[in-house]
């Protein structure tokens, strides 16, 4: 059985991570603004499946693979850090745009929206770190079935992330209009997003911890 403190801990970590601008937020916001809330919700469906893939893979031994081949873990981590750094530069460079600035993007089909949401989440280094390093720390060996605990705690993370992301999808359009009428706020949001993404990229790249061992 999962300890209440463990579930609360995972929920707080999940909340902090989902509120930090990253690939998932950027993709969901951009699609919600350019194609509407329905497109954002469909994209969120792909993100949800990505969470499930991580949930199952991490609890069935993905961390064991990374422990056996540490070079692969380092490569995945550095690739994720590079992706975050690119996103940070896109926001901070002269002429960069905010995630809430309307963009002229192609109108993708529901299938492509779903697939892109899934791919974006699978390549999201924040989620990899969450499942391979953070959630295992809240598992208690004294509470029995480690696999069940991992699945339950992962489900807590998914519930928090989907609830917050759904709110972001539904509010993205209104936020975009609000910021468009206030250019200085839009620039501040772009600066904040770029700074946070850059700091996260450095943090991920500099982290020397090994993946958590499976229970």
C-alpha positions in Angstrom: 0.0 0.0 0.0 1.2 3.5 -0.8 2.0 5.8 2.0 0.0 9.0 2.1 3.1 11.0 2.5 4.5 9.4 -0.7 1.4 10.2 -2.7 1.4 13.8 -1.5 5.1 14.1 -2.2 4.7 12.9 -5.8 1.7 15.2 -6.3 3.7 18.2 -5.2 6.7 17.3 -7.4 4.4 16.7 -10.3 2.7 20.1 -9.7 6.0 21.9 -9.6 7.2 20.2 -12.8 4.0 20.7 -14.8 3.9 24.4 -13.9 7.5 24.9 -15.2 7.4 25.7 -18.9 8.6 22.8 -21.0 8.0 20.9 -24.3 4.5 19.7 -23.3 3.3 23.1 -22.2 4.8 24.8 -25.3 3.2 22.3 -27.7 -0.2 22.3 -26.0 -0.4 26.1 -25.8 0.7 26.6 -29.4 -1.9 24.2 -30.7 -4.7 25.5 -28.5 -4.0 29.0 -29.8 -3.6 28.2 -33.5 -6.3 25.5 -33.9 -8.6 26.0 -30.9 -9.3 24.1 -27.7 -10.4 20.9 -29.4 -6.9 20.6 -31.0 -5.4 21.2 -27.6 -7.5 18.5 -26.0 -6.6 16.0 -28.8 -2.9 16.9 -28.4 -3.3 16.4 -24.6 -4.6 12.9 -25.4 -1.3 12.1 -27.0 0.5 13.5 -24.0 -1.5 11.3 -21.7 -0.6 8.1 -23.6 3.0 9.2 -23.4 2.7 9.3 -19.6 1.3 5.8 -19.7 4.2 4.6 -21.8 6.6 6.0 -19.2 4.6 4.6 -16.4 4.6 1.1 -17.7 8.2 1.1 -19.0 9.7 2.6 -15.9 7.9 0.0 -13.6 8.8 -2.9 -15.9 12.5 -2.3 -16.0 13.5 0.7 -18.2 15.6 2.0 -15.3 17.4 -1.4 -15.2 18.3 -0.9 -18.9 19.8 2.5 -18.1 21.7 1.0 -15.1 23.1 -1.7 -17.3 24.1 0.8 -20.1 24.8 4.1 -18.3 26.1 5.6 -21.6 22.5 5.3 -23.0 21.1 7.2 -19.9 23.7 9.9 -20.3 22.9 10.2 -24.1 19.2 10.5 -23.4 19.7 13.1 -20.7 22.0 15.2 -22.8 19.7 15.0 -25.8 16.9 16.3 -23.6 19.1 19.1 -22.2 20.0 20.1 -25.7 16.3 20.2 -26.7 15.5 22.4 -23.7 18.4 24.7 -24.5 17.1 25.1 -28.1 13.7 26.1 -26.8 15.3 28.5 -24.4 17.3 30.2 -27.2 14.2 30.4 -29.3 12.5 32.4 -26.6 15.4 34.6 -25.6 17.1 35.4 -28.9 16.4 38.8 -30.5 13.1 38.6 -32.3 12.1 35.5 -30.4 8.4 34.8 -29.8 6.4 33.9 -26.7 4.7 30.6 -26.3 1.5 32.6 -26.1 2.1 34.6 -29.3 -0.2 33.5 -32.1 1.8 31.8 -34.9 1.0 30.8 -38.5 1.1 27.0 -38.1 -0.5 24.4 -40.4 -3.9 23.0 -39.5 -3.0 19.5 -38.5 -5.4 16.5 -38.5 -6.5 15.0 -35.2 -4.3 12.0 -35.9 -1.2 14.1 -36.3 -2.1 16.3 -33.3 -2.3 13.2 -31.2 0.9 11.7 -32.5 2.8 15.0 -32.0 1.5 15.2 -28.4 2.7 11.6 -27.8 6.1 12.2 -29.4 6.6 15.5 -27.5 6.0 13.8 -24.2 8.2 10.8 -24.9 11.1 13.1 -25.8 10.4 15.3 -22.7 13.5 15.1 -20.4 11.4 16.3 -17.4 9.2 13.3 -17.6 12.1 10.9 -18.0 13.7 12.4 -14.9 10.4 12.2 -13.1 9.9 8.5 -13.7 13.4 7.3 -13.6 14.8 9.3 -10.6 12.1 11.1 -8.6 9.1 8.8 -8.2 11.1 5.8 -7.1 12.3 7.8 -4.1 8.8 7.8 -2.8 8.4 4.0 -2.9 8.7 2.3 0.5 10.1 -1.2 0.5 8.4 -1.8 3.9 5.0 -1.3 2.3 5.2 -4.4 0.1 4.4 -4.7 -3.6 6.9 -2.3 -5.2 5.4 -2.6 -8.7 1.9 -1.7 -7.4 3.3 1.3 -5.5 5.1 2.5 -8.6 1.9 2.3 -10.7 -0.1 4.1 -8.1 2.4 6.9 -7.6 2.8 7.2 -11.3 -1.0 7.5 -11.6 -1.0 10.3 -9.1 1.6 12.2 -11.3 -0.5 11.6 -14.4 -3.7 12.9 -12.7 -2.0 16.1 -11.6 -0.3 16.7 -14.9 -3.4 16.1 -17.0 -5.6 18.3 -14.7 -3.1 21.2 -14.9 -2.5 20.8 -18.6 -6.2 20.7 -19.4 -6.6 24.0 -17.5 -3.8 25.4 -19.6 -5.4 24.2 -22.8 -8.7 25.8 -22.0 -7.2 29.1 -20.9 -4.5 29.5 -23.5 -6.7 31.5 -25.9 -7.8 34.0 -23.2 -4.2 34.3 -21.9 -2.9 34.9 -25.5 -5.5 37.8 -26.0 -4.6 39.3 -22.6 -0.9 39.3 -23.4 -1.3 40.5 -26.9 -2.9 43.7 -25.6 0.0 44.1 -23.2 3.3 43.9 -25.2 5.5 44.5 -22.1 3.9 41.5 -20.3 4.4 39.4 -23.4 8.1 40.2 -23.5 8.3 39.5 -19.7 6.6 36.1 -20.2 9.0 35.3 -23.0 12.0 36.3 -20.9 10.8 34.3 -17.9 10.1 31.2 -20.0 13.5 31.3 -21.7 15.3 31.8 -18.4 13.5 28.9 -16.8 14.0 26.6 -19.8 17.7 27.5 -19.9 18.1 26.9 -16.2 16.4 23.5 -16.5 18.6 22.6 -19.5 21.8 23.3 -17.4 20.3 21.4 -14.4 19.6 18.3 -16.5 23.0 18.4 -18.3 24.9 18.9 -15.0 23.0 16.2 -13.0 25.5 13.4 -12.4 23.1 11.1 -10.5 22.4 7.6 -11.9 19.0 6.3 -12.7 17.1 4.9 -9.8 17.3 1.1 -9.5 14.0 -0.7 -10.0 12.5 -2.1 -6.8 
